[in-house]
Amino acid sequence: MPYKKYKKNIRSLLINITLSLASLAAILALSELSLRILKRFESSFPIPTANTDNRSFHIILAGGSIAVGEPYDPKINLAKIVSYIYKKGGYKGNFKITLAAKKGYSLDRLMPIIKSALSKRPDAFILIAGTNEFLGTFGSNGECTEASEWIYRHLRFSALYNFLHYRIERYRITKRPDHRKRRLFDSPIVCKDEWEYILSRYKHHLEGLASFLKANMIPSIFIFPASNLKDFDPNRSIYRGKEKDIQLFKKHISCAKRLMAERRYKEAEMHLNRALAIDGRFSEALYAMGEAEMALGRERLALEYFLKAKNEDGFPWRAIEKEKKIMASVARRYGVFFLDSEKAFISASRGFPIGDDYFYDAHHPRIRGYIIMALRAGEALLPYVGRDVSIPSILPEDVLNYFH
């Protein structure tokens, strides 16, 4: 009898041990599965932390020729200046910079390059877009000849478009060397019906990019490029007044130009005001008014006229207000840091119109302009780099000496 009782106790003990082992195995299997799920979740949505160790901080810089470098020189680009600022500010780690940028590329053409770069899981992403980056569809000089307009309408999704458009532009440059000389009312044929389509594509790409960056918690900056306002006159002017007033309008414009050449700015201002009363959106008149106001010492008023001239001109080399609003709204909606470099440049010049002191041409910044953008970008990314890093004051000469 005691033996049977002892045997029964052993059996129940073995059953309990077996059940405990099975429970332990199940718990271990579940914990391993949970760890796998957690790792996959973390790889999809990495939590940004301050980069305090000595690992490489990876920055992707995307855009067109402005992103490529100064000027078109990959030795000095925005991301490299940002890394230089951080190193001067006390950062001890290394920097890895990936350039997802091509001179004159539209966002349509850049997206595959950007997507490939983003697959490397960067620590930060910077995009400079607003000029050629979406208007590159028009070609190098932002206008369409009669032949290339037909090509654009019917072949814009074809690889043949770039080849044919390039050939037409080369023909115009070689056979008509004076085609870039501006004449009053000699404006190019613009593909206006495609304008909204191009804007929608620009917005679509920005939204897709911002959505991906937000989902993956990648610290990001969208930079809207600045434009040369003071020393780069409009490339085309479109008359929008009444036909009956066209001769009177021409008279006022020609009188104003003659008077400005003679430095009689007060009288020139009077004629320009009369011309703008007929057509207040004629970019050449607005630009001339800005020059007159500058000569009379009214810099703030001159800045307003220069900005209006740029926005009415709408030349693809210079980014205008409509595109800025699109980028700002997308950045605000998806939590991306938005940097208006034009506003930053004007602030740095104490409200004066910005010109050749900041630019080589219509929109390519000098090293001074790149430093202003890099300082703002550096401030935005500072929480992700480290607590012991600061933003020092730097001079253009320091940057040039460091990279060359």
Secondary structure, DSSP 8 states (H G I E B T S, - for coil): -HHHHHHHHHHHHHHHHHHHHHHHHHHHHHHHHHHHHHHHHHHHS-------SSSEEEEEEEESHHHH-TTS-TTS-HHHHHHHHHHHTT--SEEEEEEEE-TT--HHHHHHHHHHHHTT--SEEEEE-SSHHHHGGG-TTS-B-HHHHHHHHHHTTSTHHHHHHHHHHHHHHHH-TTTTS--TT---B--GGGHHHHHHHHHHHHHHHHHHHHHTT--EEEEE-----SS---S-----S-GGGHHHHHHHHHHHHHHHHTT-HHHHHHHHHHHHHH-TT-HHHHHHHHHHHHHTT-HHHHHHHHHHHHHHH--TTS--HHHHHHHHHHHHHHT-EEEEHHHHHHHHTTT----TTTBSSSS-B-HHHHHHHHHHHHHHHHHHH-TT-------HHHHHHHH-
